[in-house]
Amino acid sequence: MSSFRFLLSRRWAGFTVFVLILAYGTWWLGQWQFDRLEDRKTSNQIVRTNEHAEASPVSDVLAPGREVSEEDEWRRVTATGTYAVDDTIVWRYRTPDDAKGVDIVVPLVLADGSAVLVDRGWLQTESQDEFEDLPAPPSGEVTITGWVRADGTGDSTDVAQVDGYHATRALSSTQVAKVVDEPLLTGWLHLDTESPEPATQLRPADLPELDNGPHFFYGLQWWFFGILAIAGFFYLMYDERRTQRQDAPAQDDDTAADDGHNDERARKKAAKLAQKQAVKAAYQAAYEKEREARR
């Protein structure tokens, strides 16, 4: 265990905390994508059910001041009334298939005096500021079927006057109600059928795509990144430990080499000292011998 003491260093402690935070973040993001996938599956199932259900009277689904519930989105309804052409709303910057154009929205006044906004379809235009000869809806009493939609939100729902028409960039019955005379049901309808049919047909609205989107693969990607971060951490830890083990024998060899070199120097020093002592002893003996001879 002592071989992993490097993990207690400041550098490795900080690195460990970083990897743990990164791994948790990628796990949370992956789970978020899978939760969105489940929400989309639920929403798609509601839309499938509503699209193929029998049409209900619009008054059974929409009412003034009552927000459109998620369960009622794309529900098919029917209504009978007359179009209030003078209150036509131009929904600007509509670009199906990247083509420039507008949606034409007209309130349908019902028998009780209330009205529901009907998006009658898309019309290609050259300009978003000039609208000439907008196709008229059928005159007189009209029976329609359509799909229920919830109001848009944000500043883009504000209604302005453009070329003599009410115009908006996102449709909200709450905002439109401020500029028309009829009391509006909350929400609006994507037109499916009209009877009688108009003289000029508009492009009908596209039904929503009911695929699951990219959430599953996005979730897997985030979890893969987390696994990669953890695997990288353990690899770097292993590499650090391996480097330490390789460096240890080299240090031992260096120590041994230093010890051997020191021993050799000690031997040479001892030999040199012994030689000096022998020479000194020889001189001393010669001196004593000469001194005895003089006596």
Kinemage of the C-alpha trace (Angstrom):
@kinemage 1
@onewidth
@group {chain A} dominant
@subgroup {mainchain}
@vectorlist {calphas} color= white
{ca met a 1} P 0.000 0.000 0.000
{ca ser a 2} L 2.947 2.286 0.686
{ca ser a 3} L 3.734 2.218 -3.033
{ca phe a 4} L 0.592 4.267 -3.646
{ca arg a 5} L 1.489 7.045 -1.245
{ca phe a 6} L 1.906 9.351 -4.233
{ca leu a 7} L -1.913 9.511 -4.345
{ca leu a 8} L -1.750 11.595 -1.165
{ca ser a 9} L 0.278 14.298 -2.877
{ca arg a 10} L -1.401 17.622 -3.602
{ca arg a 11} L -1.171 17.093 -7.346
{ca trp a 12} L -2.807 13.664 -7.307
{ca ala a 13} L -5.426 14.665 -4.720
{ca gly a 14} L -6.529 17.553 -6.947
{ca phe a 15} L -6.524 15.302 -10.005
{ca thr a 16} L -8.676 12.727 -8.178
{ca val a 17} L -11.263 15.332 -7.169
{ca phe a 18} L -11.376 16.642 -10.758
{ca val a 19} L -11.983 13.154 -12.194
{ca leu a 20} L -14.730 12.435 -9.648
{ca ile a 21} L -16.523 15.692 -10.524
{ca leu a 22} L -16.122 14.975 -14.242
{ca ala a 23} L -17.467 11.436 -13.875
{ca tyr a 24} L -20.500 12.617 -11.872
{ca gly a 25} L -21.195 15.376 -14.401
{ca thr a 26} L -21.142 12.993 -17.356
{ca trp a 27} L -23.361 10.512 -15.494
{ca trp a 28} L -25.893 13.293 -14.698
{ca leu a 29} L -25.918 14.564 -18.298
{ca gly a 30} L -26.396 11.041 -19.627
{ca gln a 31} L -29.293 10.411 -17.246
{ca trp a 32} L -30.813 13.756 -18.267
{ca gln a 33} L -30.783 12.656 -21.909
{ca phe a 34} L -32.444 9.346 -21.039
{ca asp a 35} L -35.102 11.207 -19.024
{ca arg a 36} L -35.760 13.421 -22.047
{ca leu a 37} L -36.068 10.276 -24.147
{ca glu a 38} L -38.771 8.942 -21.825
{ca asp a 39} L -40.588 12.288 -21.927
{ca arg a 40} L -40.483 12.254 -25.722
{ca lys a 41} L -41.815 8.695 -25.879
{ca thr a 42} L -44.693 9.707 -23.607
{ca ser a 43} L -45.429 12.806 -25.689
{ca asn a 44} L -45.268 10.817 -28.940
{ca gln a 45} L -47.732 8.281 -27.594
{ca ile a 46} L -50.167 11.074 -26.672
{ca val a 47} L -49.865 12.565 -30.164
{ca arg a 48} L -50.390 9.183 -31.855
{ca thr a 49} L -53.496 8.571 -29.779
{ca asn a 50} L -54.908 12.055 -30.444
{ca glu a 51} L -54.153 12.062 -34.166
{ca his a 52} L -56.173 8.914 -34.794
{ca ala a 53} L -59.025 9.592 -32.356
{ca glu a 54} L -62.478 10.669 -33.475
{ca ala a 55} L -62.886 14.446 -33.752
{ca ser a 56} L -64.506 16.076 -30.704
{ca pro a 57} L -66.441 19.380 -30.598
{ca val a 58} L -63.972 22.211 -30.081
{ca ser a 59} L -65.918 23.481 -27.050
{ca asp a 60} L -65.251 20.145 -25.290
{ca val a 61} L -61.505 20.738 -25.495
{ca leu a 62} L -60.862 24.505 -25.589
{ca ala a 63} L -62.291 27.264 -23.421
{ca pro a 64} L -61.421 30.907 -22.738
{ca gly a 65} L -58.710 31.233 -20.090
{ca arg a 66} L -58.034 27.488 -19.853
{ca glu a 67} L -54.532 26.505 -20.939
{ca val a 68} L -54.193 23.621 -23.387
{ca ser a 69} L -53.020 20.565 -21.478
{ca glu a 70} L -50.295 18.253 -22.744
{ca glu a 71} L -52.889 15.477 -23.118
{ca asp a 72} L -54.878 17.654 -25.549
{ca glu a 73} L -51.972 18.663 -27.815
{ca trp a 74} L -52.683 17.488 -31.381
{ca arg a 75} L -56.145 16.340 -30.409
{ca arg a 76} L -58.509 16.380 -33.396
{ca val a 77} L -61.568 18.618 -33.033
{ca thr a 78} L -64.378 19.947 -35.205
{ca ala a 79} L -66.020 23.374 -35.281
{ca thr a 80} L -68.681 25.188 -37.289
{ca gly a 81} L -68.868 28.943 -37.776
{ca thr a 82} L -67.973 31.844 -40.057
{ca tyr a 83} L -64.525 33.290 -40.659
{ca ala a 84} L -63.832 36.841 -39.413
{ca val a 85} L -61.732 37.803 -42.436
{ca asp a 86} L -61.240 41.388 -41.237
{ca asp a 87} L -59.286 40.026 -38.237
{ca thr a 88} L -56.872 37.940 -40.328
{ca ile a 89} L -53.474 37.450 -38.655
{ca val a 90} L -50.310 36.959 -40.701
{ca trp a 91} L -47.871 34.578 -39.004
{ca arg a 92} L -44.543 35.735 -40.374
{ca tyr a 93} L -41.207 33.992 -40.993
{ca arg a 94} L -42.630 30.531 -41.583
{ca thr a 95} L -40.076 28.492 -43.521
{ca pro a 96} L -41.105 24.899 -44.278
{ca asp a 97} L -38.394 23.252 -46.387
{ca asp a 98} L -36.421 26.527 -46.057
{ca ala a 99} L -38.898 28.369 -48.322
{ca lys a 100} L -39.954 31.879 -47.356
{ca gly a 101} L -43.577 32.490 -46.543
{ca val a 102} L -46.308 33.104 -43.978
{ca asp a 103} L -49.138 31.218 -42.333
{ca ile a 104} L -52.611 32.754 -42.645
{ca val a 105} L -54.570 32.634 -39.394
{ca val a 106} L -58.257 33.607 -39.289
{ca pro a 107} L -60.628 33.556 -36.287
{ca leu a 108} L -63.596 31.242 -36.785
{ca val a 109} L -66.630 32.745 -35.014
{ca leu a 110} L -68.781 30.043 -33.415
{ca ala a 111} L -72.543 30.020 -32.805
{ca asp a 112} L -72.178 31.274 -29.212
{ca gly a 113} L -70.197 34.350 -30.342
{ca ser a 114} L -66.801 33.090 -29.210
{ca ala a 115} L -64.066 32.382 -31.755
{ca val a 116} L -61.157 30.018 -32.229
{ca leu a 117} L -57.972 30.864 -34.122
{ca val a 118} L -57.500 28.641 -37.171
{ca asp a 119} L -54.135 28.391 -38.901
{ca arg a 120} L -55.447 27.745 -42.406
{ca gly a 121} L -52.049 26.952 -43.900
{ca trp a 122} L -48.862 28.302 -45.442
{ca leu a 123} L -48.455 30.708 -48.363
{ca gln a 124} L -45.170 31.452 -50.100
{ca thr a 125} L -44.373 35.189 -50.233
{ca glu a 126} L -41.494 37.289 -51.535
{ca ser a 127} L -41.603 39.694 -48.580
{ca gln a 128} L -42.338 39.509 -44.868
{ca asp a 129} L -43.553 43.127 -44.852
{ca glu a 130} L -45.919 43.298 -47.827
{ca phe a 131} L -48.896 40.975 -48.261
{ca glu a 132} L -51.038 41.344 -51.350
{ca asp a 133} L -54.069 39.296 -52.347
{ca leu a 134} L -54.065 36.864 -49.465
{ca pro a 135} L -56.293 33.908 -50.426
{ca ala a 136} L -59.736 34.267 -48.861
{ca pro a 137} L -61.289 31.501 -46.754
{ca pro a 138} L -64.695 30.052 -47.680
{ca ser a 139} L -67.510 32.508 -47.093
{ca gly a 140} L -70.636 31.778 -45.076
{ca glu a 141} L -70.939 28.923 -42.625
{ca val a 142} L -67.923 26.618 -42.626
{ca thr a 143} L -67.315 23.320 -40.874
{ca ile a 144} L -63.695 22.507 -40.141
{ca thr a 145} L -61.604 19.847 -38.456
{ca gly a 146} L -58.236 20.643 -37.004
{ca trp a 147} L -55.567 19.741 -34.471
{ca val a 148} L -55.359 21.509 -31.120
{ca arg a 149} L -52.172 23.455 -30.386
{ca ala a 150} L -51.007 25.342 -27.307
{ca asp a 151} L -50.187 29.050 -27.368
{ca gly a 152} L -46.678 30.253 -28.036
{ca thr a 153} L -44.775 32.238 -25.397
{ca gly a 154} L -42.288 35.088 -25.254
{ca asp a 155} L -41.908 38.465 -26.914
{ca ser a 156} L -42.282 36.961 -30.381
{ca thr a 157} L -46.034 36.539 -29.724
{ca asp a 158} L -46.605 40.318 -29.725
{ca val a 159} L -49.040 41.423 -32.433
{ca ala a 160} L -48.199 44.416 -34.648
{ca gln a 161} L -49.681 46.086 -37.714
{ca val a 162} L -47.796 45.210 -40.920
{ca asp a 163} L -49.117 46.302 -44.343
{ca gly a 164} L -52.621 46.671 -42.951
{ca tyr a 165} L -52.747 43.240 -41.287
{ca his a 166} L -52.272 41.973 -37.770
{ca ala a 167} L -48.894 40.213 -37.788
{ca thr a 168} L -46.937 38.096 -35.333
{ca arg a 169} L -43.864 35.887 -35.232
{ca ala a 170} L -45.378 33.277 -32.889
{ca leu a 171} L -49.059 32.551 -32.368
{ca ser a 172} L -50.747 33.142 -29.024
{ca ser a 173} L -54.508 33.475 -28.615
{ca thr a 174} L -53.912 35.575 -25.500
{ca gln a 175} L -52.012 38.208 -27.465
{ca val a 176} L -54.328 38.090 -30.492
{ca ala a 177} L -57.336 38.574 -28.199
{ca lys a 178} L -56.034 42.074 -27.460
{ca val a 179} L -56.485 43.216 -31.077
{ca val a 180} L -59.644 41.418 -32.271
{ca asp a 181} L -63.258 41.976 -31.297
{ca glu a 182} L -64.291 38.349 -30.718
{ca pro a 183} L -63.634 36.571 -27.366
{ca leu a 184} L -61.138 33.825 -28.196
{ca leu a 185} L -60.834 30.282 -26.931
{ca thr a 186} L -57.384 29.678 -25.442
{ca gly a 187} L -55.151 27.801 -27.857
{ca trp a 188} L -55.544 27.500 -31.613
{ca leu a 189} L -56.090 24.955 -34.397
{ca his a 190} L -53.967 23.614 -37.224
{ca leu a 191} L -56.479 23.197 -40.064
{ca asp a 192} L -57.075 19.704 -41.413
{ca thr a 193} L -60.250 20.014 -43.536
{ca glu a 194} L -62.705 22.739 -44.547
{ca ser a 195} L -66.220 22.322 -45.876
{ca pro a 196} L -66.954 23.953 -48.245
{ca glu a 197} L -63.467 24.026 -49.703
{ca pro a 198} L -61.796 27.380 -50.467
{ca ala a 199} L -61.084 28.662 -53.971
{ca thr a 200} L -57.337 28.678 -53.247
{ca gln a 201} L -55.809 25.901 -51.226
{ca leu a 202} L -52.986 26.699 -48.815
{ca arg a 203} L -50.239 24.281 -47.883
{ca pro a 204} L -51.473 22.309 -44.845
{ca ala a 205} L -49.512 22.113 -41.641
{ca asp a 206} L -47.000 19.322 -41.199
{ca leu a 207} L -47.774 16.821 -38.485
{ca pro a 208} L -45.043 16.397 -35.872
{ca glu a 209} L -42.274 13.850 -36.340
{ca leu a 210} L -42.784 11.011 -33.905
{ca asp a 211} L -39.273 9.611 -33.729
{ca asn a 212} L -37.321 9.347 -30.491
{ca gly a 213} L -34.720 11.902 -31.498
{ca pro a 214} L -30.995 11.649 -30.672
{ca his a 215} L -31.429 11.431 -26.873
{ca phe a 216} L -30.479 7.738 -26.559
{ca phe a 217} L -27.156 8.143 -28.368
{ca tyr a 218} L -26.422 11.436 -26.597
{ca gly a 219} L -26.948 9.653 -23.277
{ca leu a 220} L -24.577 6.845 -24.280
{ca gln a 221} L -21.985 9.407 -25.382
{ca trp a 222} L -22.015 11.172 -22.025
{ca trp a 223} L -21.675 7.902 -20.127
{ca phe a 224} L -18.845 6.827 -22.445
{ca phe a 225} L -17.000 10.064 -21.667
{ca gly a 226} L -17.377 9.340 -17.945
{ca ile a 227} L -16.035 5.793 -18.316
{ca leu a 228} L -13.158 7.157 -20.404
{ca ala a 229} L -12.267 9.670 -17.677
{ca ile a 230} L -12.220 6.972 -14.974
{ca ala a 231} L -10.217 4.559 -17.139
{ca gly a 232} L -7.729 7.324 -17.930
{ca phe a 233} L -7.309 8.059 -14.229
{ca phe a 234} L -6.467 4.440 -13.383
{ca tyr a 235} L -4.107 4.192 -16.342
{ca leu a 236} L -2.194 7.283 -15.228
{ca met a 237} L -2.088 5.923 -11.677
{ca tyr a 238} L -0.684 2.623 -12.977
{ca asp a 239} L 1.850 4.452 -15.131
{ca glu a 240} L 3.001 6.540 -12.152
{ca arg a 241} L 3.437 3.408 -10.024
{ca arg a 242} L 5.327 1.627 -12.817
{ca thr a 243} L 7.680 4.589 -13.250
{ca gln a 244} L 8.441 4.607 -9.521
{ca arg a 245} L 9.252 0.886 -9.544
{ca gln a 246} L 11.573 1.301 -12.503
{ca asp a 247} L 13.389 4.176 -10.850
{ca ala a 248} L 13.966 2.292 -7.556
{ca pro a 249} L 16.553 -0.307 -8.862
{ca ala a 250} L 18.454 2.425 -10.661
{ca gln a 251} L 18.758 4.356 -7.415
{ca asp a 252} L 19.980 1.213 -5.622
{ca asp a 253} L 22.607 0.640 -8.325
{ca asp a 254} L 23.793 4.223 -8.023
{ca thr a 255} L 24.096 3.827 -4.249
{ca ala a 256} L 26.049 0.603 -4.621
{ca ala a 257} L 28.349 2.190 -7.188
{ca asp a 258} L 28.964 5.124 -4.852
{ca asp a 259} L 29.762 2.728 -1.962
{ca gly a 260} L 32.224 0.762 -4.110
{ca his a 261} L 33.930 3.938 -5.248
{ca asn a 262} L 34.297 5.118 -1.657
{ca asp a 263} L 35.811 1.762 -0.592
{ca glu a 264} L 38.365 1.982 -3.384
{ca arg a 265} L 39.366 5.465 -2.319
{ca ala a 266} L 39.728 4.304 1.298
{ca arg a 267} L 41.994 1.450 0.237
{ca lys a 268} L 44.204 3.731 -1.822
{ca lys a 269} L 44.407 6.221 1.014
{ca ala a 270} L 45.361 3.472 3.503
{ca ala a 271} L 48.023 2.102 1.151
{ca lys a 272} L 49.506 5.556 0.642
{ca leu a 273} L 49.578 6.149 4.375
{ca ala a 274} L 51.259 2.787 4.996
{ca gln a 275} L 53.877 3.605 2.369
{ca lys a 276} L 54.635 6.933 4.047
{ca gln a 277} L 54.974 5.238 7.419
{ca ala a 278} L 57.344 2.603 5.950
{ca val a 279} L 59.569 5.282 4.411
{ca lys a 280} L 59.573 7.213 7.668
{ca ala a 281} L 60.488 4.048 9.590
{ca ala a 282} L 63.347 3.326 7.138
{ca tyr a 283} L 64.746 6.827 7.548
{ca gln a 284} L 64.510 6.528 11.326
{ca ala a 285} L 66.330 3.193 11.293
{ca ala a 286} L 69.110 4.568 9.075
{ca tyr a 287} L 69.521 7.561 11.363
{ca glu a 288} L 69.783 5.405 14.475
{ca lys a 289} L 72.346 3.153 12.777
{ca glu a 290} L 74.517 6.130 11.738
{ca arg a 291} L 74.312 7.557 15.241
{ca glu a 292} L 75.547 4.312 16.797
{ca ala a 293} L 78.442 4.203 14.358
{ca arg a 294} L 79.649 7.647 15.432
{ca arg a 295} L 79.812 6.553 19.038
